[in-house]
Amino acid sequence: MRFPSLCCQLYESPYEAQLWAVFDAHKRLVTFGDYYPSAQRLPAGEYEVRLQVRHSKVELLQKLRHMPMMLHLTLAAPVKLGFHWSRSGASSY
């Protein structure tokens, strides 16, 4: 799990602290981490991720409300994708 906008920024980050936590469907803490991305293995289920970022200016924190989070998932089976060599080929499919 990574937050690309904040990833690996420790000393040069404008934010004072970063902490993320993963909770299961029963609101129990499953795992947590800080500014540096780390791999986590979770069984199938529903989870909630909470990210805590600290800064004295609220307007800077507001800009992070829709920040993307990247997940790396291992799929049970390969996904078959179709490709087209041109836009016209894709639009006439």
C-alpha positions, 0 to 999 in steps of 0.5 A: 500500500502506497500513497504516491503523493507522500511516499518516501518523503521524510526529511523533505516532506512539508508534512510533519507526520504520516501514519496509516492503519488498516482495520478489519470489518469489526473495526479491529486494527490489523496492521499499520505503517508510516511514511515508508511503503511496506508490503502487507498480506491480508486475507480476503475481506473488507478493510478500512484504511485510515491515513493520518497526516499532520500539518499546522495549515488546514488548507494543505491537509484539505488538498489531500482529501482525494489523494490516491492510494495504490494497492498491489494485489495478487490475483487468483487468475490472470486477467485477459485483456484485449488491445487495439492498435488504434482508436478507430479500431477500438471504437469500431469493436 
